[in-house]
Amino acid sequence: MTRTVRTLLCDDHAVVRAGLLALLGSEPGIEVVGEAGSGEEAVALAAKLRPDVVLMDIQLGPGMDGVEATRRIASPEIRVLVLTTYDTDADITRAVDAGATGYLLKAERPEELFAAIRAAAEGRTALSAPVADRVLNRVRGAAGPTLTARELDILGQLSRGLGNREIARALFISEATVKTHLSRIYAKLNVDTRAGAVAVAKEQRLLP
């Protein structure tokens, strides 16, 4: 593509943002128009700056995570390209379901990152090879039970040892909704306890 890709960075590590800023600044045709250190800041800056692409880490600090920020930002006008170190089935599924155009690992070479940013700006999917393999395995049914993005969200909170009230607060839903999702998770994983659900989910690689 010939036009300059206006890019917004979102990562809660200032050193990572500085490195990306320097790296992208050396590449013709890519301009960093802003930096965000949290999901909330990314949402606000995306609305204000209207970048072409948001480079989004999914594991952010306290507050809104990158998946929720992606859900609020992603649109035909603003593409979200996940750039993270995490490549679990749960993370990939949640990000894609939230509207991410691509999913890249931080171990990629700079050339791959540049190409992915340009692809995302054009609405094309960009996946790291390990991520593409996982997506293909899920399509083939190799990943075990099929859980919705919200069920995976709740499983992730379960693995952190949170109770129903804490999960509801973290995901901005009611406790009754949490209980409903838990019953469905138990049925799909064929378990009847929280610990059992986490154990099976890890065995099935639905959780790290």
C-alpha positions as CSV (number, residue, x, y, z in Angstrom):
1,M,0.0,0.0,0.0
2,T,1.2,3.5,-0.7
3,R,-0.5,5.6,2.0
4,T,1.0,6.0,5.4
5,V,-0.5,3.7,8.0
6,R,-1.3,5.7,11.1
7,T,-0.7,3.4,14.1
8,L,-1.5,3.6,17.8
9,L,0.5,1.6,20.3
10,C,-1.0,0.0,23.4
11,D,1.2,-1.8,25.9
12,D,1.4,-1.3,29.7
13,H,5.3,-1.5,29.6
14,A,6.9,1.8,28.8
15,V,10.1,0.2,27.7
16,V,8.2,-2.0,25.1
17,R,6.4,1.1,23.8
18,A,9.7,2.9,23.5
19,G,11.2,0.0,21.6
20,L,8.2,-0.2,19.2
21,L,8.2,3.5,18.7
22,A,11.9,3.4,17.6
23,L,11.3,0.4,15.5
24,L,8.3,1.6,13.6
25,G,9.8,5.1,13.3
26,S,12.5,3.6,11.1
27,E,10.0,2.1,8.7
28,P,8.8,4.3,5.8
29,G,5.0,4.3,5.4
30,I,4.2,3.7,9.1
31,E,3.6,6.5,11.5
32,V,3.0,6.2,15.2
33,V,0.3,8.7,16.2
34,G,-0.1,7.8,19.8
35,E,0.8,5.6,22.8
36,A,-1.5,4.1,25.4
37,G,-0.5,2.3,28.6
38,S,-3.9,0.9,29.5
39,G,-7.0,-0.4,27.8
40,E,-9.0,2.6,28.9
41,E,-6.4,5.0,27.4
42,A,-6.3,3.0,24.2
43,V,-10.1,3.3,23.8
44,A,-10.0,7.0,24.4
45,L,-7.1,7.7,22.1
46,A,-8.5,5.5,19.3
47,A,-11.7,7.6,19.4
48,K,-9.7,10.8,19.4
49,L,-7.0,10.0,16.9
50,R,-8.8,7.6,14.6
51,P,-5.7,5.6,13.7
52,D,-5.7,3.0,10.9
53,V,-4.3,0.3,13.1
54,V,-4.0,-0.3,16.9
55,L,-1.1,-2.5,18.0
56,M,-2.7,-4.1,21.1
57,D,-1.2,-6.2,23.9
58,I,-3.9,-8.3,25.5
59,Q,-2.4,-8.7,29.0
60,L,-2.5,-5.2,30.4
61,G,-2.3,-4.0,34.0
62,P,-5.2,-3.5,36.4
63,G,-8.4,-2.3,34.7
64,M,-9.6,-3.0,31.2
65,D,-7.6,-5.8,29.4
66,G,-6.6,-5.7,25.8
67,V,-9.4,-8.0,24.7
68,E,-12.1,-5.7,26.0
69,A,-10.3,-2.7,24.6
70,T,-10.2,-4.5,21.2
71,R,-14.0,-5.2,21.4
72,R,-14.6,-1.5,21.9
73,I,-12.2,-0.2,19.3
74,A,-12.3,-2.7,16.4
75,S,-14.2,-1.5,13.4
76,P,-14.0,-1.4,9.6
77,E,-12.2,2.0,10.0
78,I,-9.9,1.0,12.9
79,R,-8.2,-2.4,12.7
80,V,-6.7,-4.0,15.8
81,L,-3.6,-6.1,15.5
82,V,-2.8,-8.0,18.7
83,L,1.0,-8.0,19.5
84,T,1.6,-10.2,22.6
85,T,3.8,-12.9,24.1
86,Y,0.7,-15.0,24.9
87,D,-0.5,-17.7,22.4
88,T,-2.9,-19.9,24.3
89,D,-6.1,-21.0,22.6
90,A,-8.1,-19.0,25.1
91,D,-6.3,-15.8,24.4
92,I,-6.4,-16.2,20.6
93,T,-10.1,-17.1,20.6
94,R,-11.0,-14.2,22.8
95,A,-9.0,-11.7,20.7
96,V,-10.5,-12.9,17.4
97,D,-14.0,-13.0,18.8
98,A,-13.5,-9.4,20.0
99,G,-12.7,-8.3,16.5
100,A,-8.9,-8.4,16.1
101,T,-7.8,-8.5,12.5
102,G,-4.6,-10.2,13.3
103,Y,-2.6,-11.9,16.1
104,L,1.1,-11.5,16.2
105,L,3.7,-12.7,18.7
106,K,6.4,-10.4,20.0
107,A,9.1,-12.9,18.9
108,E,8.4,-12.1,15.3
109,R,11.0,-10.4,13.1
110,P,10.6,-6.6,12.5
111,E,9.8,-7.3,8.8
112,E,6.9,-9.6,9.8
113,L,5.6,-6.9,12.1
114,F,5.8,-4.2,9.3
115,A,4.0,-6.6,6.9
116,A,1.3,-7.4,9.4
117,I,0.6,-3.8,10.2
118,R,0.1,-3.1,6.4
119,A,-2.0,-6.2,6.0
120,A,-4.2,-5.2,9.0
121,A,-4.6,-1.7,7.6
122,E,-6.0,-3.3,4.4
123,G,-8.4,-5.5,6.4
124,R,-6.4,-8.6,5.7
125,T,-5.7,-11.2,8.4
126,A,-2.2,-11.5,9.8
127,L,-1.2,-14.4,12.1
128,S,2.1,-15.6,13.5
129,A,2.8,-19.2,12.3
130,P,2.3,-20.8,15.8
131,V,-1.0,-18.9,16.1
132,A,-2.2,-20.0,12.6
133,D,-1.4,-23.6,13.6
134,R,-3.6,-23.3,16.7
135,V,-6.4,-21.7,14.8
136,L,-6.3,-24.6,12.3
137,N,-6.2,-27.1,15.0
138,R,-9.3,-25.6,16.6
139,V,-11.1,-25.7,13.2
140,R,-10.2,-29.4,12.9
141,G,-11.7,-30.0,16.4
142,A,-8.3,-30.8,18.0
143,A,-8.7,-28.3,20.8
144,G,-11.5,-30.2,22.6
145,P,-14.7,-28.7,23.9
146,T,-15.9,-25.5,22.1
147,L,-16.5,-22.7,24.6
148,T,-17.8,-19.2,23.8
149,A,-15.5,-16.2,24.2
150,R,-17.4,-15.2,27.4
151,E,-17.0,-18.7,28.8
152,L,-13.3,-18.5,28.2
153,D,-13.3,-15.1,29.9
154,I,-14.9,-16.7,33.0
155,L,-12.5,-19.7,32.9
156,G,-9.6,-17.3,32.9
157,Q,-11.0,-15.6,36.0
158,L,-11.6,-19.0,37.7
159,S,-8.0,-19.9,37.1
160,R,-7.0,-16.8,39.1
161,G,-9.1,-18.1,42.1
162,L,-11.8,-15.4,41.9
163,G,-15.3,-15.9,43.3
164,N,-18.5,-15.2,41.4
165,R,-18.9,-11.7,42.7
166,E,-15.3,-10.8,41.8
167,I,-15.7,-12.4,38.3
168,A,-18.9,-10.4,37.8
169,R,-17.2,-7.2,38.8
170,A,-14.2,-7.9,36.6
171,L,-16.3,-8.7,33.5
172,F,-19.0,-6.1,34.1
173,I,-21.8,-8.7,34.3
174,S,-24.2,-9.9,37.0
175,E,-23.5,-12.7,39.4
176,A,-26.5,-14.5,38.0
177,T,-25.0,-14.4,34.5
178,V,-21.7,-15.8,35.9
179,K,-23.6,-18.7,37.5
180,T,-25.4,-19.4,34.2
181,H,-22.1,-19.5,32.3
182,L,-20.5,-21.6,35.0
183,S,-23.2,-24.3,34.7
184,R,-22.7,-24.4,30.9
185,I,-18.9,-24.6,31.3
186,Y,-19.3,-27.5,33.7
187,A,-21.6,-29.3,31.3
188,K,-19.2,-28.8,28.3
189,L,-16.2,-29.9,30.3
190,N,-18.0,-32.7,32.0
191,V,-17.0,-31.5,35.5
192,D,-18.9,-30.4,38.6
193,T,-16.4,-28.2,40.5
194,R,-14.5,-25.0,39.8
195,A,-11.2,-26.8,40.3
196,G,-12.2,-29.5,38.0
197,A,-13.1,-27.0,35.3
198,V,-9.7,-25.3,35.6
199,A,-7.9,-28.6,35.5
200,V,-9.7,-29.9,32.4
201,A,-9.4,-26.5,30.7
202,K,-5.6,-26.6,31.2
203,E,-5.4,-30.2,30.0
204,Q,-7.3,-29.2,26.8
205,R,-5.0,-26.1,26.4
206,L,-7.9,-23.7,26.8
207,L,-5.9,-22.0,29.5
208,P,-2.1,-21.4,29.9
